[in-house]
Amino acid sequence: MDPAVARAAALFSSQHFKEAEAALEPVLKASPDDVDANYYDAACALALDDPARAVARLEHAAALAPKEGRIQNLLGDAYGLSALKSGVFGKMGLARKCAAAYQRAVELEPSSVAFRLSYLGFCREAPGFVGGGSERAYAQAAELRKLDPVMGAVSFSQLKGDEKRFDEAFAAIDGVPGGESSYALLYQRGRLAALSGQRLDEGVKALRRCLEQAAPDGLPGRGPVEWRLGNIYEAKGDPTSARAAYQKALEAEPNFQPAADALKKLPPPAGAS
């Protein structure tokens, strides 16, 4: 990797996106076909909410390096964000491109847990006619279970939860070896408790354990964890604790709208005028 691109990659990893972008500009002017430079510039563009530039960079990179799964996976992200900003007809075409890119990433690197999670996440959200749907999602969860039993269990639990089959959703994550130390599984246990109103004390315990850890990349951080805790406290009939949790969520992530909305819906504290 070009030293300037390596420096930009380090800046990107430390979330200095503008600085990384600036470091890549002269590289791309001098070597517009540098695959790594195109890849990291696209990653910066996505972080800075510029999916159009990300798509252009990644389509170029994919043409230069058609067998790199990382490019296809990020291209799926770029198409997905573009779809969110597009009109109705544009969304459908971009959604199909998103599905194709994620699927291609999985085909290129079938042992990648991250790529399968990307594709599964798309399938959970998108209907079958654009390349998503529950059948494809369950197929990816089954493959994930072979690669990573904990993430496979979490994926099955999420899918069952989507269908409000909560007993089956809890069963999917109960007793998974190593699950009690897995942030992803602990968060899913708390999320399920919040969504179902079941096993609330277990949910509180699991989410508190999440708060003792740093959230891994790609998983909900302190804001969503505190929000889910607030949901559970509401279900337990404890608005005081719920309010405190929602406030902590907003302290951690001031723009986390679900916590702000939940806080507004709570009754005013006792004695408030």
PEDAHU-V88041 format. One record per backbone hydrogen bond with DSSP energy under -1.0 kcal/mol. NH is the residue of the N-H (numbers start at 1). CO is the residue of the C=O. E is the energy in kcal/mol with one decimal. If there is no record, write none. Layout:
nh->(NH;NH)
co->(CO;CO)
e->(E;E)
//
This chain:
nh->(6;7;8;9;10;11;12;13;14;15;16;17;20;21;22;23;24;25;28;29;30;31;34;38;39;40;41;42;43;44;45;46;47;48;49;50;54;55;56;57;58;59;60;61;62;63;64;65;68;72;73;74;75;76;77;78;79;80;81;82;83;84;86;91;92;93;94;95;96;97;98;99;100;101;102;103;104;105;106;107;108;109;112;116;117;118;119;120;121;122;123;124;125;126;130;131;132;133;133;137;138;139;140;141;142;143;144;145;147;148;152;153;154;155;156;157;158;159;160;161;162;163;164;165;166;169;170;171;172;173;174;179;181;182;186;187;188;189;190;191;192;193;194;195;196;197;203;204;205;206;207;208;209;210;211;213;219;225;226;227;228;229;230;231;232;233;234;235;236;237;238;242;243;244;245;246;247;248;249;250;251;252;253;256;257;260;261;262;263;264;265;272)
co->(2;3;4;5;6;7;8;9;10;12;11;15;16;17;18;19;20;21;24;25;26;27;31;34;35;36;37;38;39;40;41;42;43;44;46;45;50;51;52;53;54;55;56;57;58;59;60;61;65;68;69;70;71;72;73;74;75;76;77;78;79;80;83;87;88;89;90;91;92;93;94;95;96;97;98;99;100;101;102;103;104;105;109;112;113;114;115;116;117;118;119;120;121;122;127;128;127;123;126;133;134;135;136;137;138;139;140;141;143;144;148;149;150;151;152;153;154;155;156;157;158;159;161;160;164;165;166;167;168;170;170;176;178;179;182;183;184;185;186;187;188;189;190;191;192;193;199;200;201;202;203;204;205;206;207;210;216;221;222;223;224;225;226;227;228;229;230;231;232;234;233;238;239;240;241;242;243;244;245;246;247;248;249;253;255;256;257;258;259;260;261;269)
e->(-2.6;-2.2;-2.0;-2.8;-2.0;-2.1;-2.7;-2.4;-1.5;-2.1;-2.9;-1.1;-2.3;-2.5;-2.4;-2.1;-1.6;-1.2;-2.6;-1.8;-2.1;-3.2;-2.1;-2.3;-2.5;-2.7;-2.2;-2.1;-2.1;-2.3;-2.4;-2.4;-2.1;-1.8;-1.6;-3.0;-1.7;-2.9;-2.1;-2.6;-2.7;-2.9;-1.7;-2.5;-2.9;-1.6;-1.7;-2.6;-1.5;-1.5;-2.7;-2.2;-2.3;-2.1;-1.7;-2.4;-2.8;-2.4;-2.5;-2.2;-2.3;-1.5;-1.3;-2.6;-1.3;-1.5;-2.6;-2.8;-2.0;-1.9;-2.6;-2.5;-2.4;-2.3;-2.4;-2.6;-2.4;-2.3;-2.0;-2.3;-2.4;-2.3;-2.0;-1.6;-2.3;-1.9;-2.2;-2.9;-2.6;-1.9;-2.5;-2.2;-1.2;-2.7;-1.4;-1.8;-2.3;-1.7;-1.6;-1.9;-3.1;-1.7;-2.0;-2.3;-2.2;-1.7;-2.6;-2.1;-1.5;-3.6;-2.8;-2.1;-2.5;-2.3;-2.4;-2.5;-2.5;-2.2;-2.5;-2.4;-2.4;-1.2;-1.9;-2.7;-1.2;-2.0;-2.7;-2.3;-1.7;-1.1;-1.2;-2.7;-1.1;-1.1;-2.8;-2.8;-2.0;-2.3;-2.2;-3.0;-2.7;-2.0;-2.2;-2.5;-2.8;-2.3;-1.9;-2.3;-2.3;-2.6;-2.5;-2.4;-1.7;-1.6;-1.8;-1.9;-2.0;-2.0;-2.7;-2.3;-2.5;-2.1;-2.5;-2.3;-2.2;-2.6;-2.3;-2.1;-1.8;-1.7;-2.9;-2.0;-2.8;-2.1;-2.2;-2.5;-2.5;-2.1;-2.2;-1.9;-1.9;-2.1;-2.5;-2.3;-1.4;-1.5;-3.0;-2.1;-2.3;-1.8;-1.3;-2.3)
//
